[in-house]
Amino acid sequence: MRYASCWRSIRRPPSVAPPRPSGRPDRAADANAQAQGTGKHMSMKFFAPLQKIGRALMLPIAVLPVAGLMLRFGQPDLLGLGWLADAGNAVFGNLPLIFAIGVAVGFAIENNGVAGLAAVIGYLVLSAVLKAIDPHIDMGVLAGVIVGVVAGVLYNRFRDIRLPEYLAFFGGKRFVPIVTGLSCLLLGAVFGLIWPPVQSGIDHVGQWLVGAGSLGSFVYLVLNRLLLVAGLHHILNSLVWFVFGSFTDASGAVVNGDLHRFFAGDPSAGAFMTGFFPIMMFGLPAACLAMYHAAPRERRGQVAGMLFSMALTSFLTGVTEPIEFTFMFLAPGLYALHALLTGISGVVMSLLHVRLGFTFSAGAIDYVLSFGLASHPLLLWPVGAVFAGIYYTSFRWAIVRFGLKTPGREPDAVGAASAVPADADIEVPAGVTARAAAFLTALGGSGNLLVIDACTTRLRLTVRDVQRIDEPALRGLGARGVLRPSADALQVVLGPQADIVAGELRTAARALPDAVPLPAAAEAHPPSSVTNAGPVSMPPAVDAGAWLAALGGRDNLLSLVSAATTRLRVTLRDPARVDVDALRRLGVLGSVTAGDGLQLIVGRHAAHYAEALTGG
């Protein structure tokens, strides 16, 4: 699929470069290509950690809607149950610790809970050290995020560490909370010295953004929509919603961030949430209506259900990514207009002194729940109606004027046909859904997936080879967009069911073999060339000596058999003698320890490995 460079794709005659003299390399071109490759590599190295942080932040943020409901329903103008409000406040009052645990688990391989325990230890140590150095230091949620990243990274690095025999009890996962506590002890000493000026800078930025009124709202809302493209908006949201601005409530407690201040009763809070409501409840649903009317009459029935469900989801819950990804890459100019209109919405609502808040997103459900705390909430309806008209008119005009291939207007109106349909003849073990099996095949098989995770609306994956990804199949399975933030990262936009699909994928990846069935089109060609056989490959050479050494020596090996096509099941005398790092260097994709046994994930040639290592 070709994406438009701005409003639409413009066909240009191909430029013809003059031939280079034979035998004389074009050094300038080579240098330019090398510079571009270096720049791209550096960009990937910069964005990859930010992608991980953005993904990990979604776990602690997911608990806030429930806390917000308890806090809201417990207040005097609703149920008047003080204990219910206190329960909600308990979550908001401990956000740094909650973020530390959530980010650590989100960062850890397989979301292991040991990283969460390590984060608790690290956060308590860091807080104690900071308080001893300077009681006025308040890192807030940032302390939790930093500790969570540290705990998650240290878990991934040291979860399989081997210590000397007399310290063996403290090896492996038990070592992670220890090293995290020691690391946070050092971090506390460092932050105790450098954080006061940093804190002052953050306070000044927050005060400017809050005090800038409509300008601050405009800047934040536009950046939020632009960062959504790369999935980095969660980082900005965490600062604005939980760090910037402070308010002292009736009990004397100081709360920070636009979201927390709003529900604590700060009349000036909500400036960075209000502008979303006209767009999410009215503007983007109107864009869906424009896409429906722009589709040919004979195809409207095919896309009506999809567009209506996306519009209703946006109106009720404020989940908008499925809509935005229908035009984000198809017409970047139209998406830029959407970002600009979102900022203008914030300006208009600010000038009208409207203040609204949410715990999840700017949908009708949160609008009703926050109504009693809001300022001039009824003005949302006329403002929303105006933005609905603007969105409908601009989208309808742009789609027709520039021939944009929105749903219903593409050559195949309901999306590309899946090369691997959900009802394909795939052997599915018990507990694995047909949907997960189809997704797994479209993603290149279980051996192609290194990390399976999700945020609110996206699968966030780390893959071995992006060339094995079948985008038409993913779109046929319901994906509204596919992003490649870096060389090995993949994001699949699915909507609110993304986390459910991620769970099904993890189950399928463990249970299904790593064989990838060829699409029907490929089967029509005789397999005369190994080059065109896709993922099929020859069995690798096996260095039996290196493998046995990594497994602790031949005398440590009791049995070794292949299982489930992709795994080796190994029984050992002493599992502590295994060198996991050496096994990874030999090509092992992952390992699972169970008692005195070990399961090694090696890919589809497990039987070949077993034969080479046992001599059978």
N, C-alpha and C positions, 0 to 999 in steps of 0.2 A: 504494500500500500504506500502511495506517495502522499506526503503531507504538504499542505500549502505553506509557502514561505512567509506569507502574511495573511491577507484576506483569502487568497486563493492561490492555486498553483499556476504559474505563468510559464508557458512553454517558450523556451529560447532556443535558437539554433545553436548546436554544439560548437564551442570554440575549438579551432584547430591549432594546435601548437606546432611551430616549425620543427622539422626533424633535427635531431642533434647530430653533429658530425660523428661519423663512425669512430669508435674507439676513444672518444673524449667524454668522460662522465660529466654530467651537469651537477657540479658541486654545489651551486647555489640552491638548486632544487632539492638535492639530498640534504643539505643543511636545513632548509626550510622544513622538509618532512620530518627530520629528526627533532627540530625545535617544536613542531606541532605535536609529535608523539610525546616528547618530554612534558609539554604543557598539559596534555590530556592526562598523562600518568599522574602528574602532581595534583591536578584537579580531582582525580579519583581518590588519591590518597587523602586529600583534604575533606572530601564529602563523605567518604565511607564511615569514619567515626561519627560524624553528625547524623548519618542515616541510622546508625545503631542507637544513638541516644534518643532520637525521635521515636524510634520503634519502642524502646524500653520505657519511655515516659508514659505510654498508653496504659500500662498495667496499673500504676497508682492512680492515674486520672480516672480510670474506669470506676473506682469506688466512690467518687465524688457525687454522682447523681443520687445515690442512696443516702449519703450523709446529708445532702442538701434537702432531700425530701423529709428526713427526720427533723432537721433544723427548722424547716418551713412549717410543717404541720404542728410542731410543738409550740409555735409562737401564739401570743394571746389572741390575735385576730382570726385564728383558725381553731385548733383544738384546745389551745391553752394548756398543754401538758408540758410542764417544765422539764420533767425527766426525759421526755422525747427530744426536746430541743438540746438538752445537755448531751444526749447520746450523739446527736449530729455534731455538736461543738467539739466533742472528744476527737472526732476524725479531723476536723479542720484545725484543731489546736495541736495536733501531732503530725501535721503534714510533712515536716522534714524527715521524721523517722519513717513514715509511710513511703515517701519517695525513695529513701535509701533502700528499703526492702524491695520495693517494686522495681526500681531500676536495676538493682543487683540481680534479681531473678530474671528480669528481661534480658540482661547482658549475658547471663551464664548459659553455657551449652546445655541444651535440653531443659532450660529453665529450672535448674536444680535448686532445691530449697536450702542447701548448705550455703549458697551465696547469700541468701536472705539472712540467715543467722550471722554470717560474717559481717553483713552490713549493720546489723543491730549492734554488734560488738564495736565495730569501727565508729559508728555514729556516737555511741556513748563515750568512747575514749576521746574522740575529737571534741565533743561538746565540753567535757570536763577540762580538757587542756585549755581550750579557748576561754572558758569562764575563769580559770585560774590566772591566765595571763592578763585578760582585760574583760571584766564583767559586762562592758558595754558593747562588745562585739556581738553582732547578730547576723549570721550568715543565712538564716532562714532556710527556705527550700533549697537554695543552692548548695548548702552543706549536705543535704540528703542526696541530691543528684551526684555531687562529687564523690561522696562515700559509696554510693551505689555503683558508680562506674568503677571505682577502685576495687570494690569487693568482687564485682563480676569479672573483671580482667584477671584478678589474682586467682579466682576460682578456675578459670579456663587455663591458667598457666600452671597451677600447682595441684590440681585435683588428683593427679596420679603420681605425685612426687614420692620417691623412696628415700628414707632416712636410714642411718646406720642401725644395726640390729638392736642396740640398746635403746634407741628412740623410735623403733618401728611403730609403736602404738600411736604416735603422733603423726605418722605419715599419711599420705593420701588426702582424702577430703577433710580429715581432722586438722590438717595443717592450715587449711584456708582461713578459719576464724583467727588463728594465732597470728599468721602473717598479716592479716588485714588489721588486727588490733595494733600491731607494732607499726605498720605503715601509717595508720591514722594518728598514732602518737607523734610521729615525725611531721605529718601533715599539720597537726594541731600547732606544733611549735612554729612551723613556717607561716601558717595563716595567722597565727597570733601576732606576728611581726608585720606582715604585708597587707593584711585584710583591712585595717582601719582606713587607709586611703582608698582602697578599692570600694569599700562600703560607702565612703563619702561620694565617690564617683557615681555609683549605682543610685544612691539617694538623689543626687542632682539630676541624673537622667530621668529617674522616675518622677521627680517633682516637676521637671520641665514638661514631660509628656502629659502628666495629669493637669498641670497648670496651663498648658497650651490650649486646652478646650477643644474646639472643633478641629484645629490644625493637628493636634496630637492624635485625635481620633482618626482623621483622614490618613495620616502617615501609617498608623498601626494597621488599619483595615486594608489599605492597598498592599502593604508588605505581607500581610497574612495571606491574601489571595495569591500573590506572586510566589511566595515560598511554598504554597501548597503543591506546586508543580513538582518540586523535588522532595516533598514530604517532610520539609524542615519547619513547617509552621508550628508544630508542637513545641519546639524550643522557644520560639518567640512568645507563644501563648503562656508558657509556664512563667516567664518573667513578668508579663503584663498582668496575668490573673492572680499570681501568688506572691509577687515580690514588690512591684512598683506601688507606691502610695501607702500611707499608714493611717489608722484610725483607732481611737481609744473608745471602747464601748462602755456601756453603763456600769459594768463591773470593774472597769479600770484596766482591762486587758487590751494590749495593743495588737491589732490585726493588720496584715499586709496583703496587698494585691486587690485588684478590682473586684474579683469574684467574691473573695472572703469579706471584703469591706461592705459589699452590697448586702449580703445576708446578715451582717452584723449591725445593719441599720445606718450606714454612712449615706447621707442624702446626696453626696457628690459622686458616689460610686456608680458603676454601670456604664460609664462613658465608652468603654472599650468593648462592650457587649451589645449595646443598644442598636448600633448601626447594622448588625447582622440581620435583625428581625425583618425589616422590609424586603431584604434580598432573599432570604431563605424561605420566608412564608409566602411571598408574593412574586418577586422578580423572577427567580429561577423556575417556579411552576408555570409562569406566563411564557418563559422561553420554551418549555416543553409543549405548551399549546401552539406556539409559533412553529415548532418543528413538525407537529402533527398536521397543521394546516398547510405547511409547505410541501408535505409529501403528496405524491400523486393520489388521486381519489381511490384508485383501485388498490393502493398499498396501505392506506391509512389503517385499515382493519388489522393489518399485520403488526403494526407498531403501536397501536393504541394502548394495549395492555401494558407494554413496557414503559411508555412515556407517562401514562397515568400513574403507575406504581411509583416511578421516580418522583413525580410531582407531589404525590400524596406523602411520600416519605420525607421529602424536603419540607413540606408545610407542617407536618405533625412533629417531626423529630429534629429537623435542621440538618439532616445528613444530605449533603449536596454533591459529593464527589461523583456519584454515578452520572449526574447531569453534566457536571463540568467537564468530565472526560469525554463526553460526546462531541465537544467542540474545542477542547483545549489545544490539541495538536492539529486538528483539521483546519482551524482558523485562529492562529495566535493573536491576530489583531482583534478579533471578537472577544477573546479571553482577556486581552489587555483592557478593552472597554468594560468588561464585567468587573475587573479589579478596580478600575477608576470609578465606576458607578457604586461599588461597595463603599469606597472611601467617601463619595459624595453623600451616600445615605447616612454615614456617621456624622457628617457636617450638618445635614438638614435636621437630624434628630437632636443634635447638640444645640443648635440654634433655637429649636422649639422647646428646649429644656425637658426633653423626654429622657427618662432613665428606666431601663429594663435590665433584667439579669437572668442568668440561667445557670444550671448545674451541669448540663450536658451540652446542649446546643440551642440555637435560636429558633426553636420550633413552637408550634401552638401549645404543646404540653407544658413547656417551661414558661411560656407567656402566661398561661392560666395560673400556674403555681406561684409565679413571682408577682402577680397582679397587685396583691395587697401591699407590697413593698415598693412598687414602682411609682414613678412620677409621670403624670399625664399619659397613662398607658393607652387611652382610647385614641390618641392621635396616631397610633400605629396604623389604624385602618385607612384613613385618607392618604397618609404618606405611602403606605403599601400599595394602594390602588394606583397612585401616580407612577410608582416604580414598575408595577405590573404593566401599565401601558407603555412605558419606555422600553422595557425588555421585550415585550411582544412586538412592538413596532420595529425596533432595531434588529432583532433576530430575524423576523420575517423578511425584512428588506435585505439584510446581508445574505441570507440563505438563497433567496431568489436572484439577487443581483449578481452574486459571485458564484452561483452554482455549487454551493457547499453540499457535500455528500453526507448530510445528517441522516439519522434513522429514517428509512423509507425512501431515500433518494439515492442510496448506493446501488450498484448494479444488482446485488442480491439483497433485497430489501430488508431482510431480517438478520443480516450479518453473514459473514462467511460461513459456509458449511463446515462443520467440524470434520476433520479427518479422522477423529476418534470420537464418535458419538457416545453419549452416555449409556446407550443400550448395546454397545459393541460387544462382540463375543470375546469377553475377557474373563479368564478364570479368576473368580473373586472368592477368597477364603471367607470363613465366617467372621463377622464383625467388620468387614470392609464393604463400604457402600459402592454402588456402581459409579456414582458421581466421583468419588475419590479415585477409583481406578482409572476413569477417563481423564481426570486432571493429571494424575501421575504420569500417564502415558504422554499426554500433551506437553508435560514438563521434561520429558526426556528420560523417564524412569527413575526409580529410587536411587540408583547409583549416581544420578546427576544432581541430586539435592543434598547439599551439605547442611543447610539450616532452613527450617520451616518455621515461620512466625507470622504474626498478623497484627495489624492495628485495627482501628475502628472499621475501616472500609477496604483495606488492602491486604493481600498476601504479601509478606516481605520475605523473600527467599534469597539464599546464597547458593549458587549453582556452580558446577564444575565447567560446563561448556554451554554458553548461551546459544550456540549454533544448533543445539538439539531441541530448542524451544519451538513448539508449533503454535505460532500466534493465531492463525485462523482457527485452529481447534480450540484454543482458549476463548476466543470470541464467540465461537459456537456454543461453548459451555456457559456463556453468560458474562464473560469479562467485558467491562466497559473501557478498559485501557490497559496497556502493558508498558511499563517504564523500565529502562536500564540505567540506573544512576551510576553504575561503575561496571568494570569488566566482568565481575562475577556476581553482581547484585541484580535482582529482578523484583519488580513490584507489579502485582496483578490486581487491578481495581475491580472489586466484586460487589461492593455495597456492604450493608450491615451484617451479612452472613459470612464475612471473610474469616472471622475467628472460628466459626463452626467448620468451615471447609478446611482450615489449617489443622484442626484437630483430626478430622477424617483423613487428611493427607498423611499425618504422622503415623496413624494406625496402618494405613495402606502401605506406607514406605517400609514399615517393619515386617509386614506380612507378605507383600507381593514380591515375586522375583524381579530381578533387574532387566528382564527381557522387554524390549520395546517392539510391539507389533508394527509391521510396516503398513503405511496407509494403503488404501485400495489402489490408488493411482500408481504407487511404486510396485505393487505386486504384479501389475500388468507387464512389467519389463522383466525379461529373464535375468537371473543373477549372474551375468557373464563377467562382470567387473567388480572386484573387491573394492575398488576406489569408490564406487557409487553405492555401496551397501550400507551407508549411513553409519549407525553406531556399532555394526558388527566389526569385531577386531580379532586378531590372532591372540592365542594365549600368551601371556608374558613369560619371559625367562625368570626362573626362580633361583635365587642364591640360597640354597638350603643351609649352608653353614651360617650365613648371616641371620637367617630366620631362627635357627635353633639357638644361636647365641642370644638373640633378642628375647626368646622364650625362656631363658635361664639355663640353657644347656640341654643336651639330649637326655641326661638323667632326670631332668625336671619334668619331662614330657611323658604323661601316662597314656594319653590317647589323643588323636586328632582326626576328625571326620568333617566332611563337608555337609552343609545343611541349607535348605531353602534356596539353593542355587547360588546365593551371594555370600554365605557365611561359613566360617570355620568354627567348629565347636571343639574347644581344647580343654582337656583335664590335666591339671598340674599338681605336682607335689607341694610346691610353695609358690603361690601366686605373687608374692612380694618380690620374687627374683625376675619378674618380667620387666623388660625395658620398653615402656609404651612409646617413648619418643623414637626409639630405633625402629619399632614396628611401623610407625607412621612414615618414617623415611623409606621404608621398604614398600610403601603403597597401601597400607591398611587405612581404610576410610573412617573407621570408628571401632570402638570396643565396648563390650558390656561385661561386667564382672558378676558372677553368681556363685557364691561359695568358693569351692576350689576350682571352679571352671571359668572359662573365658570364651566369649563369642567375638570373633573378629570379622568385621564386614570388609570383604575384599573385592566385591563386584561379581560379575557373572561367571568368572573362571575359578570359582571356589573349588570345584572338583579337581581342576588342574593343579592348584596349590596343594591340596591334600595328597594327591598322588606323588608330587615332587618331594614333599616333606616326609612322607612315610615310606617311600620306595615301593608303594603298592601299585 
